[in-house]
Amino acid sequence: MTREPIPVLRVIARLNIGGPAIQAISLTALMQARGYATRLVRGSESADEGTMDDLAQRMGVQPTLVASMRRDPGPGDARALAELVRIARRDRPALVHTHAAKGGTLGRVAVMLAFPRKRPAVVHTFHGHSLTGYFSSRTARVYTRIERFLARRTNVLIAVSEEVRDDLVALGVAPRGQFEVVRLGLDLAAFAHDSERDARRRAVRAAWGVEADEDVVTLIARLVPIKRVDRFLETAALLRERPNTRFVVVGDGELRAELQASAPARALGDRLVWAGFRRDMPDVCFASDVVALTSDNEGTPVSLIEAQAARTPVVSTNVGGVRSVVVDGETGFLADEPADLAVHIRTLLDDPGRAATMAARGREHVLGTFGIERLVDDLDRLYRRLLG
């Protein structure tokens, strides 16, 4: 006898380029084979964010759009909440899984309003958190109280790394026992070394105006405050006297004009390339000799996972979940200040043998830790435990 699929409602505020959207789309598609029928509800992205709609289309996922659900608080939140309540009452899911702060807030409140008595199982994933380092202390305290309130009405809280979990426990969001650490999972097959790698490397570098004998250091990030692109520019400026070295910023965002006008960017001149959003991340990694990340905080940085899968060495600030992705001194280098980051980048560029060894270790590490099938297995086990 064929069992009816288990109805799941998945809520995310926006499918902007990054790990949360990749995970939400991938789980919606791949959990179907495990017996789940998932509706993915998404909100709207801002004009400068870019979207993962192409991934959803490739994976056969058709999200339900709640257009008034956006990242920042606003008058559209009430309309978004009412629409989420209507969807939940109509679908009557056995389990609701929300992702990230805004989707987690509206999605979980919608469950409370839609099902005042017997509620479905509720899971929320923290893909990082914005409770420190983003807002004023007063605003951060308000958001922390909201997360505590919602946590008491959530069956399981997922953190994408031990570091994220430990931060949230220390902030009093919930006790440690309520958390499960479920690492990000990605389809990394496209980052394998193949016979076309050199040709793809040349094509991207040509588009950037980079010569064959030049080394390329690449930052892949949204141009928003938490990503500290200014720190990358300061690091690059310390390396500008190194011959045949170019610096590429892949991404876009609200700070683009300000960053382009900054003193370090002007000092770098044509050594610096602003590449904008790109969807061919394997080719970007193949074209790079080092991939850097200079954020103030991270949940699980996709760019560092993908770079290591492509056997491209990495250098990053030692923040948040980065330590789960990069093993310092073995698969890459971690540091905090531009001067130290510059030293590590120079080491990798000046010693190709060491760079290749670390890159090979990095690929082995991420393939064994961040595969998509492992993520599906982890969530399937969790869902079935909650559903009895």
C-alpha positions in Angstrom: 0.0 0.0 0.0 1.4 3.4 -1.0 1.6 5.9 1.9 0.4 9.4 1.4 3.2 12.0 1.3 3.9 13.8 4.6 2.9 17.5 4.1 5.6 20.0 5.0 5.4 23.8 4.9 8.8 25.4 4.5 9.1 29.2 5.0 12.0 31.5 4.1 11.8 35.3 3.8 13.7 35.5 0.5 15.6 33.4 -1.9 18.6 35.7 -2.2 21.9 34.3 -3.3 23.4 32.3 -0.4 23.3 29.2 1.8 19.8 29.6 3.3 18.1 29.7 -0.1 20.2 26.9 -1.5 19.3 24.7 1.5 15.6 25.6 1.4 15.3 24.9 -2.4 17.4 21.7 -2.2 15.5 20.2 0.7 12.1 21.0 -1.0 13.2 19.1 -4.1 15.2 16.2 -2.6 13.0 15.4 0.4 10.2 14.4 -2.0 12.0 11.1 -2.6 11.9 10.4 1.2 8.1 10.7 1.2 7.5 14.4 1.9 5.3 16.8 -0.1 6.8 20.3 0.7 5.4 23.7 -0.1 8.2 26.3 -0.2 6.9 29.7 0.7 9.2 32.6 -0.1 9.1 36.4 0.1 10.6 39.1 -2.1 14.3 40.1 -2.5 15.5 43.6 -2.8 16.7 44.8 -6.2 20.4 44.6 -5.4 20.4 41.1 -3.8 20.1 38.7 -6.7 18.0 35.5 -6.5 18.3 31.8 -6.6 15.3 31.4 -8.8 17.5 29.7 -11.4 18.3 26.9 -8.9 14.7 26.5 -8.1 13.8 26.1 -11.7 16.6 23.6 -12.4 15.5 21.5 -9.4 11.8 21.6 -10.4 10.7 23.7 -7.3 7.9 26.2 -7.7 7.8 28.4 -4.6 4.7 30.1 -3.4 5.4 33.9 -3.4 4.2 36.0 -0.5 5.3 39.3 -2.0 4.8 41.4 1.1 7.3 39.3 3.1 10.6 41.1 2.9 13.8 41.2 4.9 13.3 44.5 6.8 10.4 45.1 9.2 7.6 47.1 7.6 3.8 47.5 7.1 3.8 44.6 4.7 4.6 42.2 7.6 0.9 42.1 8.7 -0.2 41.2 5.2 2.5 38.6 4.9 1.5 37.1 8.3 -2.2 36.9 7.3 -1.2 35.2 4.0 1.0 32.6 5.8 -1.9 31.9 8.2 -4.2 31.2 5.2 -1.6 28.9 3.6 -1.1 27.0 6.8 -4.8 26.5 7.5 -5.3 25.4 3.9 -2.4 23.0 3.7 -2.6 21.6 7.3 1.0 20.5 7.3 2.3 17.8 9.6 5.5 19.8 10.1 6.6 23.4 9.5 10.2 24.2 9.0 11.3 27.9 8.9 14.6 29.3 7.9 16.5 32.4 9.1 15.3 35.3 11.2 12.4 36.9 9.3 11.0 33.6 7.9 11.3 32.1 11.3 9.4 35.0 13.0 6.5 35.2 10.6 6.3 31.5 10.0 6.2 30.5 13.6 3.7 33.2 14.6 1.6 32.1 11.7 1.6 28.5 13.1 0.4 29.8 16.5 -2.4 31.8 14.9 -3.5 29.1 12.5 -3.4 26.3 15.0 -4.2 27.6 18.5 -4.8 24.1 19.9 -3.1 21.2 18.1 -0.1 22.5 16.3 2.1 20.7 13.8 5.7 20.0 14.7 7.8 23.1 14.3 11.5 23.3 13.3 13.6 26.4 12.8 17.0 26.7 11.3 19.5 29.4 12.4 21.8 29.8 9.4 23.7 32.2 11.5 22.2 35.0 13.7 22.0 38.8 13.8 21.7 39.1 17.6 25.2 40.5 18.0 27.1 42.8 15.7 24.2 44.0 13.5 22.0 46.3 15.6 22.1 48.8 18.5 22.2 47.1 21.9 18.5 48.0 22.5 17.3 46.6 19.2 19.4 43.4 19.7 17.8 42.9 23.2 14.3 43.2 21.7 15.2 40.7 18.9 16.7 38.3 21.5 13.5 38.4 23.5 11.5 37.6 20.4 13.7 34.6 19.7 13.4 33.3 23.2 9.6 33.6 22.9 9.5 31.8 19.6 12.0 29.1 20.8 9.5 28.1 23.6 7.0 27.3 20.8 9.4 25.4 18.6 10.1 21.7 18.9 13.7 21.7 17.5 16.1 24.5 16.8 18.7 23.8 14.2 22.1 25.5 14.2 24.3 25.1 11.1 27.5 24.9 13.3 28.6 24.4 16.9 29.7 28.0 17.0 26.2 29.3 16.0 24.6 27.0 18.6 27.0 28.1 21.3 26.4 31.8 20.6 22.6 31.3 20.8 22.8 29.3 24.1 25.1 31.9 25.6 22.5 34.6 24.6 19.8 32.6 26.4 17.7 31.9 23.3 17.2 28.3 24.4 18.9 25.6 26.3 21.5 23.5 24.6 19.3 20.4 24.6 16.8 22.1 22.3 19.4 22.5 19.6 20.5 20.1 16.9 23.6 20.9 14.9 22.9 20.1 11.2 25.6 21.3 8.9 24.8 22.8 5.5 24.7 20.3 2.6 25.5 21.2 -1.0 25.7 19.5 -4.3 29.4 19.8 -5.0 29.7 17.7 -8.1 30.2 20.7 -10.4 33.3 21.7 -8.5 35.3 18.5 -9.4 38.5 18.8 -11.4 37.7 17.9 -15.1 39.3 18.2 -18.5 37.6 21.5 -19.1 38.8 23.3 -16.0 41.7 25.1 -17.7 39.5 26.3 -20.5 36.8 27.5 -18.1 39.5 29.2 -16.0 40.8 31.1 -19.0 37.3 32.2 -20.1 36.4 33.7 -16.8 39.8 35.4 -16.4 39.5 36.9 -19.9 36.1 38.3 -18.9 37.8 39.9 -15.9 40.6 41.3 -18.1 43.2 39.1 -16.2 46.3 37.9 -18.0 47.4 34.2 -17.9 50.5 35.0 -15.7 48.6 37.0 -13.1 47.5 35.6 -9.7 43.9 36.2 -8.7 42.6 36.7 -5.2 38.8 36.7 -5.1 36.2 37.7 -2.6 32.7 36.2 -3.1 30.2 38.1 -1.0 27.2 40.4 -0.9 28.3 44.0 -0.6 26.6 44.6 2.8 28.1 45.7 6.1 28.5 42.3 7.8 30.6 41.0 4.9 33.3 43.7 5.6 34.3 44.1 2.0 36.3 47.1 3.2 38.5 44.7 5.1 39.2 42.8 1.9 40.1 46.0 0.1 42.5 47.0 3.0 44.1 43.5 2.7 44.4 43.8 -1.0 46.0 47.3 -0.7 48.7 45.7 1.5 49.5 43.4 -1.4 49.4 45.9 -4.2 53.1 46.0 -4.6 53.2 42.3 -5.3 53.7 42.0 -9.0 51.1 40.3 -11.3 48.4 40.1 -8.6 44.8 41.1 -9.2 41.9 41.3 -6.8 38.3 40.4 -7.8 35.1 41.2 -5.9 32.2 38.9 -7.0 28.9 40.1 -5.7 26.7 43.2 -5.4 24.7 45.0 -2.8 23.9 48.3 -1.1 27.5 49.3 -0.4 28.8 49.0 -3.9 29.1 52.7 -4.7 30.6 53.5 -1.3 33.2 50.7 -1.6 34.2 51.7 -5.1 34.8 55.2 -4.0 36.9 54.2 -0.9 40.6 55.0 -0.6 41.8 51.4 -0.8 39.8 50.8 -4.0 41.1 53.9 -5.6 44.7 53.0 -4.6 44.3 49.6 -6.2 43.1 51.1 -9.5 42.9 48.6 -12.3 44.4 45.9 -10.1 40.8 45.6 -8.7 37.9 44.1 -10.6 34.2 44.5 -9.6 32.7 41.5 -11.2 29.1 41.8 -9.9 26.8 38.8 -9.4 27.8 35.6 -11.2 26.0 32.3 -11.2 28.9 30.2 -12.5 30.6 29.6 -9.1 32.6 26.6 -10.2 34.2 28.7 -12.9 34.8 31.6 -10.5 36.6 29.2 -8.2 38.6 27.7 -11.0 39.7 31.2 -12.2 40.9 32.1 -8.7 44.2 31.3 -7.1 43.0 32.2 -3.6 39.4 32.7 -2.4 39.1 35.1 0.6 36.4 35.9 3.1 36.6 38.9 5.4 33.3 39.0 7.2 32.5 40.0 10.8 30.2 37.0 11.2 29.2 33.9 9.3 26.9 31.0 9.8 28.3 28.5 7.3 30.1 30.3 4.4 29.1 28.7 1.1 31.9 30.4 -0.8 34.6 28.7 1.3 33.0 25.3 1.0 32.7 25.7 -2.8 36.2 27.0 -3.2 37.7 24.1 -1.3 35.6 21.7 -3.3 37.2 23.2 -6.4 40.7 22.8 -4.9 41.2 26.5 -4.5 43.0 27.5 -1.3 41.2 29.8 1.1 41.9 32.6 3.6 39.3 33.9 6.0 38.5 35.8 9.1 38.1 33.5 12.1 34.5 34.2 12.9 31.2 32.3 13.5 30.9 29.0 11.7 34.1 29.5 9.6 36.0 27.2 12.0 33.7 24.4 11.0 34.5 24.9 7.3 38.3 25.7 7.4 40.8 23.8 9.5 43.3 26.5 10.2 46.8 25.7 8.9 45.6 22.5 7.2 42.9 23.3 4.7 43.3 27.1 4.7 44.3 30.0 6.9 42.3 32.0 9.5 43.2 35.5 10.8 41.5 38.6 11.9 43.5 41.7 10.8 44.2 42.8 7.2 48.0 42.5 7.8 47.7 38.9 8.9 45.3 38.1 6.1 47.7 39.6 3.6 50.6 37.5 5.0 48.6 34.3 4.6 47.5 35.2 1.0 51.1 36.0 0.1 52.2 32.6 1.5 49.8 30.7 -0.7 50.6 32.7 -3.8 54.4 32.4 -3.2 54.4 28.7 -2.4 52.2 26.9 -5.0 53.2 23.5 -3.6 51.9 24.3 -0.2 48.8 25.9 -1.6 48.1 22.7 -3.7 48.5 20.5 -0.6 46.2 22.6 1.5 43.7 22.8 -1.4 43.6 19.0 -1.7 43.0 18.6 2.0 40.3 21.2 1.8 38.4 19.3 -0.9 38.6 16.1 1.1 37.3 17.9 4.2 34.3 19.6 2.6 33.2 16.6 0.5 33.2 14.5 3.7 31.3 17.1 5.8 29.0 19.2 3.6 27.5 16.8 1.1 23.8 17.2 0.1 22.9 13.5 0.8 24.1 13.8 4.3 21.9 16.8 4.8 18.8 15.0 3.5 19.6 12.0 5.7 19.9 14.3 8.8 16.7 16.1 8.2 14.8 12.9 7.3 15.8 11.3 10.6 14.9 14.5 12.5 11.5 14.8 10.9 10.5 11.2 11.4 11.6 11.4 15.1 9.3 14.4 15.6 6.4 12.9 13.7 6.7 9.6 15.6 
